Amino acid sequence: MPREAQKITLSVLLLAFFFISPTCANDVRLLCDDHLALDARVKLIKTCEKNLDIAWFEFDDDAIGQHLCLAVADAAKRGVSVRLVLDGMFDRSSTHQRELLKTSGVKIKWFHPTGTGATNLMQRMHDKYLAADQKQLIVGSRNISNVYFGRSEVEPNFVDYDILVSGEFVEFTKEYFDSLWDSEEVDSHRTHKPSAKLLHHSSRKIDAPLDIGVPTAATPQGFDIATDKMSFLYDASAIKDPTNGIHNDLYKLIQQASEQIDIVAPYFFPSRDCVSVLKKAEQRGVRIRILTNSLESTNRPINHVALMTQMRHRLGTLPIYQYAGDRTLHAKGLVVDQKIACVTSYNFNRRSEFFDTELALTINDEAFAAALSEQFAAYFARSSRLPVTPRRNLGTGTKYQPEEIRQLRWLARLIPNHL
């Protein structure tokens, strides 16, 4: 073979190896620190060159919401194609925010917006997704509001984490966003009016960009992970299918466990199928730990009341721990056999299984699983194990009065699938 032909063949093989091979490495970083999580989002938006795809469950009109709104608008102004999907009920952006985004060239759609004839208002889009140029991706459980980045001075801030992926794997998540954007479940019109509590937002103008300062935490450790070791899970076509949703994929992870399962679920209230899968894992000798909020830490006390009064006896001897930190636990995920890690928006409750669309990113890598396990260990260190039997003195020693607990208990019985 002529030397020139050999050079061309070698070049083609190298290109195939680096750009086509499914084993190409991706840089994966776990974003646990609030400041680093915000900084990663801002950098991703500011360095984006061609396209920016965003799906946010909550988008608020506060310091964080305004700061990211300005960054997204600036990206559109410099020619980036921006597609933004917001949940039609939990979008709390102001008129000024939406006007700025639209006039800057941002294309916006809402998932099941109220007032537009959506047939299933109980189904919400719970996704959190930010992708730039099909090269960088942030997924996890943080919404766009002060409490998710440690900035709230009014209510308790959340304990949370995300994952930042840089590499070829991001391109394989584009199918998800395209199906969401083209779905009949989203609409470009939004007629929903904010509640009286939020009306003051409509007259409030966009402030100057938030001064996020200089990061004080160390840069998160990077992991080189092959594309074929990662999976992106989502509810197809933005349609929640209780028979074939994301929960089936998560249950398969639990079913393949042979040694240990750690689950972090802030609003844990499992379905019968979920209880069955967990109990079967326990029966075959798998060590299981489940962490959820305590009545003192949760921002949704009805979930904890329902867990303790309706569900605790059904869970048998499954070890349930309650978080006792000074923040509200909002992180979600699981680690299987110290080998497979899953970062998700899925709450391991009935709303996540039957109604809300969800996302998950699973990584089959022992080093990354160890890093997520270390983060879980910090959560479990600030927790205590719940008793196996239902608590008769539920609410004692908390801010909740006995009558409030009784009301929450009866309400939970009326709406168990929406907890």
LINKADA-V788956 format. One record per helix or strand of 3 or more residues. SS is the DSSP state (hx for helix, st for strand). FROM is the first residue (numbers start at 1). TO is the last residue. Records with the same first field share a line. If there is no record, write none. Layout:
# LINKADA-V788956
SS = FROM-TO ; FROM-TO
This chain:
# LINKADA-V788956
hx = 3-20 ; 34-47 ; 63-77 ; 95-104 ; 146-149 ; 168-181 ; 196-203 ; 227-229 ; 236-238 ; 246-255 ; 272-283 ; 301-311 ; 350-354 ; 366-380 ; 402-414 ; 416-418
st = 25-31 ; 51-56 ; 81-87 ; 107-111 ; 128-132 ; 136-140 ; 162-166 ; 222-226 ; 230-234 ; 260-265 ; 287-293 ; 320-323 ; 332-336 ; 340-344 ; 359-364 ; 383-385
